[in-house]
Amino acid sequence: MSRTPWGSRVLWATGLVTAAAIAAGVWVIDSPNQQRLKRLDGARLSELQALDSAARSYWREHDALPADIHALLEQPGVALSSSDPAGGPDFSYRPLDASHFELCARFDTSSADGPRRAALNEWAHPAGRHCFRRTLARNDDA
């Protein structure tokens, strides 16, 4: 009796299980490139949140929104950037009225993708260019 057929079957089965495990791992945790894109989108959100905070601070100090992003960036003691961390289009800011403004950026991924869905998050975004409409309230005075 030869042991080759049985050993060959075990080898093939082990190879198939290993390939399936690797494929499942990549499917669950995303590819390295997809992870990189998500990290860049996280950096974009952090920058936008810093711009949001600076706009609110400017509004508390001046009782008005800055006219443009340059006025926002040129505040004393503020180190902000309007540049995309990956070299894409710069972020944009636009006052809408006395208590509303927009912050816009281009995202590589949707925040709804992956295990941490952000459907109810105020910073949820689709892939592509997206603008966040921000609202100021008197309780922002704190």
N, C-alpha and C positions, 0 to 999 in steps of 0.2 A: 504494500500500500504506500502510495506516495503522499507526502505531506505538502507538496507544492500547491495543489488546488486550494486546500484549506487556508494556507498561509497567504496565498494570493487574494483570496476573498476578504480576509481580515485586513490586509493592506489596503485594498480598494475601499472597504467600508470605513476604515479610519480616515482615509483621504477625503471621502465624501462628507463625513461628519465634520472634519476640520474645515473644509471649504464652506459648508453650510454655516458653521459657527462664525467664521470670518465675515461672510456676507451679512449675517444677521447683526453682527456687531457694527458694521459700517452703516447698515440701514437704521439702527437704533441711535447711534451717536453721531451720525452725519459724517461726511467725508472731511478730511483735514481742510480742504478749501472752503467748504460750507461753514465749518467752525470759525475759520478766519474771517469770513464775511459777517458772521454773527457778532464776532468780537469788534469788528469795525463799526457795525451798526450800534453796538453798545457804547462805543466811544463817541459816535455822533450824538446819541441821546444824552450822554453826559455833558457834552458841549452845549447842546440846546437847553438843557436844564440849567446850566450855568448862565446862559444868555437870558433865560426866563427870570432867574433870580436877580440878575443885574437890572433888567427892565423894571422889575417890581421895586427894587431899591431906588432906582432913578425916579420912579413915579412917587415914592414916599418922600423923597428929598425935594423934588421940583413940583410936585402936584400936577405933573403932566408926563406923558410918555415921550421918550426921545424921538426926534423927527426921523432919524434913520439909524442904521446899524453903526455908522461911524461915530455918532454922538454916544451911543451905548458903549462902544469899545474904548472911547477916549476918556472915560470917567477916571478921575484920579484914584489910584489905589486898586484899580481893577485890571487883572491880567486875563483877558479873554481872547478867543480866536474865532474868526468867522470862516476859517479855512477847514475844508473837509480833511480828516486825518489820512485819507487814502489819495488825496490829490484830486478828488472829484470837484463838482461845482461847489462854490462857497455857499455857506448857509445864508439865508436871507431873513430879514426882519422887516415888518411893515406894520405901522400903527393903523388901526382900522377906525377907531373913534376914541373918545376920551377914556374908555375903560376896557378896550379890546385891542389885541395885537396878534400878529401871526409870526410864527417861526417856521421856516421851511428848510428841508434838506432832502437829499436823494439817498434812499436806503437800498441796500443790495438784497435784503431778505424781508419777509413779512414777519412781524412780531407774533403772528398767529401760528407760525410754523414751529414745530418742535414741542418738547415737553412743557415748556414754560409759556403757555399761551397767555396773551395779554389782552384778550377781548374786552375786558372791563377796565383796563388800565388807561388813564388819561394820556399816556404816551404810546398807545398802540398805533401801529403804522403798517401800511402795505409795502410791498417792494416798489421801488420807483420813487418819484418825487412826491412828497407829502407835506402839507402845511398843517401845523397845529394852531388852532384858534385858542388864544389864551384870554382869560377874563380876569380883570382886577376887581377886587372888592374892598370895601372899607375895612374889613377885618384883616386885610393884608398890611394894615398900618402897624400892627404889633411889632 
